[in-house]
Each structure stands twice: as structure tokens, then as C-alpha cells.
Amino acid sequence: MRLECDHRVPPGDMPKKLKIVRGWVWPGLLFLLLAILLATFGADASWLAAATGVYPRLVVYTAAFVLAWRFRRSRVAAILLGLFMMDLLLRPSSSAFQPGVGSIWDASGVLFLLMMPVVAAMKDRGVPSRRGFTQVAIVLAGLASGLLFWAVRPELLSWTWQPFLPWDLSELGLSDAMLVAGLFALLLTGGLAVGRGHRLDKGFFFIAIAFLLALRGGSDSVESTVYLTMAGLILLVNVMEKLYSFSARDDVTGLPTRRALRQEIKRAGGTYALAFVGVDHYNDLYDRYGRDTSDRVVKRIAMHLGKTSVTGPVFRYDNKEFVIVYSGRGRDEVLGDLEMLRADIEDFRFALRPKAHGNGQGEAAQYPAVRWSLTVSVGVAERGEKKGWAARFGAITREARGALHRGQKAGGNIVSK
């Protein structure tokens, strides 16, 4: 099998170094800097109090929580609930909520700083799952402890302002307990962000900073409201970007999807060839061996398409079809490349076992693994000199897919035009 690495950057991608820098700057650092500017120079402005009022904050938290639920981001949901509870403490009804010795605000804040990085270190799951409930319980238990101490043993809350560090850091406006808990949160979330490189981990790092600044401002202050609101916005933007990436990049193969394909067609200009690569007998593969196995096969093909002599960007079109765009080339010019691609994939062999039924045991275990010969069919069309409706992307797509399906009905393992 002849493999040639294509070093071009796929559409929609960016250099790795640029992606790393962008992950640290947006949205965490920019939103944090904006919060610092607003809290420093606009704390007395009436428009800022209105913009960070109860309803705008509630909209931010609710929208982020709904998206976290929908896209299985249990860490986001848990930390959002923690921020919301601290937000409730911003409207004090007694001196127990004011910053200082015996303050629920300070005690719950310290406990949240200790619990948040623990949740951040866990993996995301669905919110209504065992791990999701555990993450929510960790955050809520930490915050509820402050209220419980206040209700049962209020004198225990004074520990948050006991000086025990060898330095006098009172000018920072934070107690020694806050500083230690904050340092723990920053070290753990920062280490996770560097080690795992996930953008959401970087967001948690900046949320820890914003939360420390909110504690410094105290309850019932515009400054704290601004920092808590920006923390919620950081989480909201992170989840929204994940939503966009789901729609623009396939989560099984890592290839760009139809959205990126349309953008590539716009860049291709007036001349291009469009090749549809379809997995032969995919439905039989799925029915006999299950989704996990069929996904593994599709992922193998996607990896091969990224390494072979294919000279155009590759996209996943649906479960069993890929698209290759050849900008500036005609149909007949790419037939040789596509025939070589088809022949290379024909060499693939998989050892597969029929899918299990029931609890994963039983019938499947009685059958030995079999060798599955994988083949693909290819249909290709070109825009070329076509005019009017025939030159539209939809018409070219139908022509290429029609050629693909004709080849598969003829037995597959063929390049058709």
C-alpha cells in the first residue's frame, strides 16, 4: 500500500501553535480582562448595574446550563450551579452574609474553590448520569456546608479569617484561607489546562481567577456581580463553541462535515471535481457487527484518506460516505488518483465478530471472528463549464452520488462517472 502524507492544513483548521494561543486568549482571558476593566472603572455606573442585574445573570446561567445538559457537559453544569448559589448570596439579608469573620459568603466561597478543581479534574458525562450527579453533589455539598455551619455552629465560620500564613497579605483583601484555596484551585485547573490542552479546562482556570476576584469584592457589590457574570459567560461561550465544532467536525473521524464542505466549494471557484467515496455493504456491516465496529471501520478509512495520495480535502458526508474536493481539476484528471485509492482500500482486512445481544454475552461468543474484506465505490462529477442550475453545488452533488450508487448497485468496488 502506497502512502504519501499530505501536509496541507485541512479547511477550517489552523496551525497547532495558533490554536493553543487562541485557547488561552479566547474566551477566558478576554472576558476576564473585560471584567477587570468594568469592575475597576465602571463600578458606579448605573448602566453596569442594569446590565448585570438579576435577569441578565439568570439568562446567562440558564442558557449555559441547558447547553451543558444537551451536550453532556456535566462539569459545566455542576460549576454553573455553584456560581448560581454564590450569586444568591449576593443579596444578603443579615450580617452573616457580609464579608468578614463568620461570613457565609466567605466560608462557602472557600469551599467552592476547593471543590471546583476536583470537579474540573473529572471527565464529562451526561448531567443525568451517576458521574454527573456526583459532580453536582460535590459542588453543592461544599456550598451547603457554609450554610449548615451558619445554622448550627456559626462560630465555626470564623476559621476562614484566621491568619496562619507567615506573611501579612491583608492588602489583597482576601483571607489566608481564601488565598490557600485559591492557589490550590489555580494550580490544579492550570495544570489540567496545560496537561490536557482542552479549552474547557482553560476556561476553568480563568473562572477560578474571576471567582477569587468576586470574593475580594464581597457580597452585595457590583464588582462581585461582574466577575460572577463573566464566569458564567466563559462557560456559555465554551459550550457554544463545542456546539459549533459538533456541527462543523465529525466526532467519530475528526473530519470536517457538510458545513465545512460548503465553505470549501465557495473557495474552489468555477472549476472543481467532486468525488463521493462510499463504503460498500455498510448496512450489512452495521447489522452484523454493530455500531462500534462500523465506526471503527469508518474511522480507519478516514485515516487512510488523510494519508494516501489524495490531493484534495476530505469531508464526511454521512454515515457511510466521504467527499473529496479537487479544486481546479476536471473529472478525467482525478480518475487515476481515485482508482489508486479504491485499490489501496481493497487491501484492507478486518477480523470482526458478530455483535452481542442482550447483556453482551451469549450468541456472539459462539461465533469465531471472521475476516471482512473492505471495499469502497467512488462516484465523481465535475462542475467544469456547466451553466445555470446544472452548475449549482446541489446538482453536482446529485450527479456524483448518482454515479456512486450506480457503481454500488453493480456490485461495488468500482470508480464511476
FIVO-659687 format. One record per residue (C-alpha): x, z, y; residue number from 1. Coordinates in nm, 2 decimals. Layout:
! FIVO-659687
c1,c3,c2,i
X,Z,Y,NUM
...
This chain:
! FIVO-659687
c1,c3,c2,i
0.00,0.00,0.00,1
0.15,-0.11,0.33,2
0.11,0.15,0.60,3
0.20,0.10,0.97,4
0.15,0.37,1.22,5
-0.05,0.27,1.53,6
0.09,0.48,1.81,7
-0.16,0.38,2.07,8
-0.38,0.65,2.22,9
-0.74,0.61,2.09,10
-1.01,0.56,2.36,11
-1.13,0.88,2.51,12
-0.82,1.07,2.40,13
-0.54,1.19,2.63,14
-0.18,1.29,2.57,15
-0.15,1.62,2.39,16
0.05,1.79,2.67,17
-0.21,1.69,2.93,18
-0.49,1.83,2.70,19
-0.31,2.16,2.67,20
-0.27,2.19,3.05,21
-0.63,2.09,3.11,22
-0.74,2.35,2.86,23
-0.58,2.63,3.06,24
-0.69,2.50,3.40,25
-1.05,2.39,3.33,26
-1.28,2.57,3.34,27
-1.12,2.92,3.32,28
-0.85,2.92,3.59,29
-1.05,2.72,3.84,30
-1.36,2.93,3.80,31
-1.15,3.25,3.83,32
-0.98,3.13,4.14,33
-1.32,3.04,4.29,34
-1.45,3.38,4.21,35
-1.15,3.55,4.38,36
-1.20,3.34,4.69,37
-1.57,3.42,4.71,38
-1.52,3.79,4.64,39
-1.24,3.81,4.90,40
-1.37,3.61,5.19,41
-1.75,3.58,5.13,42
-1.85,3.93,5.00,43
-2.05,4.00,5.32,44
-2.22,3.66,5.33,45
-2.60,3.66,5.27,46
-2.59,3.32,5.10,47
-2.35,3.45,4.84,48
-2.57,3.74,4.76,49
-2.86,3.50,4.72,50
-2.66,3.26,4.51,51
-2.55,3.53,4.27,52
-2.89,3.71,4.27,53
-3.08,3.82,3.96,54
-3.25,3.49,3.88,55
-2.94,3.26,3.91,56
-2.74,3.50,3.68,57
-3.03,3.52,3.44,58
-3.04,3.13,3.42,59
-2.66,3.12,3.35,60
-2.68,3.38,3.08,61
-2.99,3.23,2.92,62
-2.86,2.87,2.92,63
-2.53,2.97,2.77,64
-2.69,3.19,2.50,65
-2.93,2.91,2.40,66
-2.65,2.66,2.36,67
-2.44,2.92,2.17,68
-2.73,2.97,1.93,69
-2.78,2.59,1.89,70
-2.42,2.51,1.83,71
-2.33,2.81,1.62,72
-2.10,2.99,1.86,73
-2.16,3.35,1.76,74
-1.86,3.48,1.96,75
-2.01,3.33,2.28,76
-2.35,3.48,2.21,77
-2.20,3.83,2.14,78
-1.99,3.84,2.45,79
-2.27,3.70,2.67,80
-2.49,3.99,2.56,81
-2.21,4.22,2.66,82
-2.18,4.07,3.00,83
-2.56,4.08,3.04,84
-2.56,4.45,2.96,85
-2.29,4.52,3.21,86
-2.49,4.32,3.46,87
-2.78,4.55,3.41,88
-2.56,4.84,3.50,89
-2.50,4.67,3.84,90
-2.83,4.81,3.96,91
-2.77,5.19,3.95,92
-3.05,5.44,3.96,93
-2.83,5.75,3.97,94
-2.47,5.85,4.05,95
-2.39,5.83,3.68,96
-2.37,5.45,3.72,97
-2.13,5.47,4.02,98
-1.76,5.41,3.95,99
-1.56,5.73,3.92,100
-1.54,6.04,3.69,101
-1.83,6.05,3.45,102
-1.95,5.69,3.52,103
-2.14,5.49,3.25,104
-2.02,5.18,3.43,105
-1.65,5.26,3.37,106
-1.69,5.40,3.02,107
-1.89,5.10,2.90,108
-1.65,4.87,3.07,109
-1.35,5.02,2.89,110
-1.53,5.00,2.56,111
-1.63,4.64,2.62,112
-1.26,4.55,2.70,113
-1.17,4.70,2.36,114
-1.45,4.53,2.17,115
-1.44,4.18,2.33,116
-1.09,4.07,2.19,117
-1.19,4.20,1.85,118
-1.49,3.96,1.85,119
-1.28,3.68,2.00,120
-1.04,3.71,1.71,121
-1.32,3.64,1.46,122
-1.45,3.30,1.36,123
-1.76,3.14,1.50,124
-2.07,3.12,1.28,125
-2.44,3.08,1.34,126
-2.58,3.36,1.55,127
-2.85,3.45,1.29,128
-2.59,3.50,1.02,129
-2.41,3.80,0.87,130
-2.10,3.74,1.08,131
-2.30,3.66,1.39,132
-2.49,3.98,1.36,133
-2.17,4.17,1.30,134
-2.01,4.03,1.62,135
-2.32,4.11,1.83,136
-2.33,4.46,1.68,137
-1.96,4.52,1.77,138
-2.01,4.44,2.13,139
-2.34,4.62,2.17,140
-2.22,4.93,1.99,141
-1.93,4.96,2.23,142
-2.15,4.93,2.53,143
-2.42,5.16,2.39,144
-2.17,5.43,2.33,145
-2.13,5.48,2.70,146
-2.50,5.53,2.74,147
-2.51,5.76,2.44,148
-2.22,5.98,2.58,149
-2.40,6.00,2.91,150
-2.73,6.11,2.75,151
-2.58,6.36,2.50,152
-2.24,6.47,2.63,153
-2.19,6.34,2.98,154
-1.87,6.54,3.02,155
-1.70,6.30,2.77,156
-1.72,6.02,3.02,157
-1.46,6.18,3.23,158
-1.19,6.06,2.99,159
-1.20,5.71,3.15,160
-1.03,5.85,3.47,161
-0.78,6.09,3.31,162
-0.43,5.99,3.42,163
-0.20,5.96,3.13,164
0.04,5.67,3.22,165
0.38,5.76,3.36,166
0.32,5.55,3.67,167
0.08,5.60,3.96,168
-0.13,5.28,3.96,169
-0.43,5.41,4.15,170
-0.38,5.15,4.43,171
-0.50,4.89,4.18,172
-0.85,5.05,4.19,173
-0.86,5.09,3.81,174
-0.82,5.39,3.59,175
-0.54,5.43,3.34,176
-0.80,5.38,3.06,177
-0.91,5.05,3.22,178
-0.56,4.93,3.26,179
-0.47,5.00,2.90,180
-0.79,4.85,2.76,181
-0.74,4.55,2.99,182
-0.38,4.50,2.88,183
-0.50,4.51,2.52,184
-0.77,4.25,2.59,185
-0.53,4.02,2.78,186
-0.26,4.04,2.52,187
-0.49,3.97,2.23,188
-0.70,3.69,2.39,189
-0.39,3.54,2.54,190
-0.21,3.54,2.20,191
-0.51,3.38,2.04,192
-0.53,3.12,2.30,193
-0.16,3.03,2.26,194
-0.16,3.06,1.88,195
-0.48,2.87,1.80,196
-0.49,2.65,2.11,197
-0.87,2.65,2.11,198
-1.03,2.60,2.46,199
-1.28,2.87,2.39,200
-1.00,3.12,2.32,201
-0.85,3.03,2.66,202
-1.19,3.09,2.82,203
-1.20,3.44,2.67,204
-0.86,3.51,2.83,205
-0.99,3.43,3.17,206
-1.31,3.62,3.11,207
-1.10,3.93,3.03,208
-0.93,3.89,3.37,209
-1.27,3.84,3.55,210
-1.41,4.14,3.38,211
-1.12,4.36,3.49,212
-1.18,4.25,3.85,213
-1.55,4.32,3.81,214
-1.47,4.68,3.70,215
-1.24,4.71,4.00,216
-1.53,4.62,4.24,217
-1.76,4.88,4.09,218
-2.13,4.87,4.02,219
-2.38,4.75,4.27,220
-2.13,4.53,4.45,221
-2.13,4.16,4.54,222
-1.77,4.14,4.41,223
-1.86,4.25,4.06,224
-2.16,4.03,4.06,225
-1.95,3.73,4.14,226
-1.70,3.80,3.87,227
-1.96,3.86,3.60,228
-2.15,3.54,3.71,229
-1.83,3.33,3.69,230
-1.75,3.48,3.34,231
-2.09,3.36,3.23,232
-2.03,3.01,3.38,233
-1.70,2.98,3.20,234
-1.87,3.04,2.87,235
-2.16,2.80,2.96,236
-1.92,2.52,3.06,237
-1.71,2.57,2.74,238
-2.02,2.54,2.52,239
-2.15,2.23,2.72,240
-1.81,2.06,2.67,241
-1.84,2.13,2.30,242
-2.18,1.97,2.31,243
-2.03,1.66,2.47,244
-1.75,1.65,2.22,245
-2.00,1.66,1.93,246
-2.17,1.36,2.07,247
-1.85,1.17,2.15,248
-1.64,1.25,1.85,249
-1.74,1.28,1.48,250
-1.68,1.63,1.34,251
-1.60,1.50,0.98,252
-1.35,1.23,1.05,253
-1.24,1.31,1.40,254
-1.30,0.95,1.51,255
-1.49,0.87,1.83,256
-1.86,0.79,1.79,257
-2.11,0.54,1.93,258
-2.08,0.68,2.28,259
-1.71,0.60,2.30,260
-1.77,0.27,2.13,261
-1.99,0.15,2.41,262
-1.73,0.26,2.67,263
-1.47,0.06,2.47,264
-1.69,-0.25,2.47,265
-1.72,-0.23,2.85,266
-1.34,-0.23,2.87,267
-1.30,-0.51,2.62,268
-1.42,-0.78,2.87,269
-1.57,-1.11,2.77,270
-1.38,-1.18,2.45,271
-1.37,-0.95,2.15,272
-1.43,-0.94,1.78,273
-1.64,-0.66,1.63,274
-1.58,-0.56,1.26,275
-1.81,-0.33,1.06,276
-1.64,-0.16,0.77,277
-1.90,-0.02,0.52,278
-1.84,0.20,0.21,279
-1.97,0.01,-0.10,280
-2.22,0.20,-0.32,281
-2.22,0.50,-0.08,282
-2.57,0.61,-0.17,283
-2.47,0.63,-0.54,284
-2.16,0.83,-0.45,285
-2.37,1.07,-0.24,286
-2.64,1.11,-0.51,287
-2.40,1.17,-0.80,288
-2.13,1.38,-0.63,289
-2.29,1.54,-0.33,290
-2.23,1.56,0.04,291
-1.89,1.74,0.03,292
-1.74,1.48,-0.19,293
-1.88,1.19,0.00,294
-1.75,1.34,0.33,295
-1.41,1.37,0.16,296
-1.41,1.00,0.07,297
-1.52,0.90,0.42,298
-1.25,1.12,0.57,299
-0.99,0.95,0.35,300
-1.10,0.61,0.47,301
-1.09,0.72,0.83,302
-0.73,0.85,0.79,303
-0.64,0.51,0.63,304
-0.80,0.32,0.91,305
-0.58,0.51,1.16,306
-0.26,0.44,0.97,307
-0.29,0.08,0.85,308
-0.21,-0.24,1.03,309
-0.55,-0.23,1.20,310
-0.47,-0.32,1.56,311
-0.80,-0.22,1.73,312
-0.95,0.12,1.80,313
-1.17,0.26,1.52,314
-1.51,0.43,1.56,315
-1.75,0.60,1.32,316
-2.09,0.42,1.35,317
-2.30,0.62,1.09,318
-2.25,0.80,0.76,319
-2.10,0.50,0.57,320
-1.99,0.25,0.84,321
-1.70,0.23,1.07,322
-1.64,-0.02,1.36,323
-1.32,-0.18,1.47,324
-1.30,-0.34,1.81,325
-1.04,-0.62,1.86,326
-1.02,-0.68,2.24,327
-0.92,-1.03,2.34,328
-0.92,-1.17,1.99,329
-1.16,-1.40,1.81,330
-1.33,-1.37,1.47,331
-1.10,-1.60,1.28,332
-0.79,-1.43,1.43,333
-0.87,-1.10,1.27,334
-0.98,-1.21,0.92,335
-0.63,-1.18,0.79,336
-0.60,-0.81,0.91,337
-0.94,-0.73,0.77,338
-0.87,-0.89,0.43,339
-0.55,-0.68,0.41,340
-0.74,-0.37,0.50,341
-1.00,-0.44,0.23,342
-0.73,-0.50,-0.04,343
-0.55,-0.18,0.06,344
-0.86,0.04,0.02,345
-0.93,-0.13,-0.31,346
-0.63,0.05,-0.45,347
-0.79,0.39,-0.38,348
-0.88,0.60,-0.68,349
-1.06,0.94,-0.68,350
-1.11,1.19,-0.95,351
-1.47,1.31,-0.90,352
-1.70,1.55,-1.08,353
-2.09,1.52,-1.06,354
-2.24,1.77,-0.82,355
-2.36,2.10,-0.95,356
-2.72,2.21,-0.95,357
-2.87,2.55,-0.88,358
-2.60,2.81,-0.83,359
-2.31,2.56,-0.85,360
-2.27,2.60,-1.23,361
-2.43,2.45,-1.53,362
-2.48,2.08,-1.57,363
-2.18,1.97,-1.35,364
-1.94,2.19,-1.55,365
-2.03,2.00,-1.87,366
-1.91,1.66,-1.74,367
-1.54,1.58,-1.71,368
-1.40,1.44,-1.39,369
-1.42,1.06,-1.37,370
-1.22,0.80,-1.18,371
-1.41,0.64,-0.89,372
-1.28,0.31,-0.76,373
-1.35,0.29,-0.39,374
-1.41,-0.04,-0.22,375
-1.54,-0.15,0.12,376
-1.71,-0.45,0.26,377
-1.64,-0.59,0.61,378
-1.87,-0.79,0.84,379
-1.72,-0.95,1.15,380
-1.86,-1.12,1.46,381
-1.73,-1.22,1.80,382
-1.86,-1.24,2.15,383
-1.64,-1.54,2.24,384
-1.81,-1.80,2.46,385
-2.16,-1.68,2.39,386
-2.40,-1.66,2.69,387
-2.72,-1.47,2.77,388
-2.88,-1.25,2.50,389
-2.65,-1.37,2.23,390
-2.35,-1.22,2.43,391
-2.50,-0.88,2.45,392
-2.34,-0.59,2.26,393
-2.66,-0.53,2.06,394
-2.67,-0.90,1.94,395
-2.30,-0.89,1.84,396
-2.36,-0.56,1.65,397
-2.66,-0.71,1.46,398
-2.46,-1.02,1.37,399
-2.16,-0.81,1.24,400
-2.38,-0.57,1.05,401
-2.58,-0.86,0.90,402
-2.26,-1.01,0.77,403
-2.16,-0.67,0.62,404
-2.49,-0.62,0.44,405
-2.49,-0.97,0.30,406
-2.15,-0.90,0.15,407
-2.26,-0.57,0.00,408
-2.57,-0.73,-0.15,409
-2.34,-0.99,-0.31,410
-2.15,-0.72,-0.49,411
-1.93,-0.58,-0.22,412
-1.55,-0.57,-0.18,413
-1.56,-0.87,0.05,414
-1.50,-0.98,0.41,415
-1.79,-1.18,0.55,416
-1.85,-1.36,0.88,417
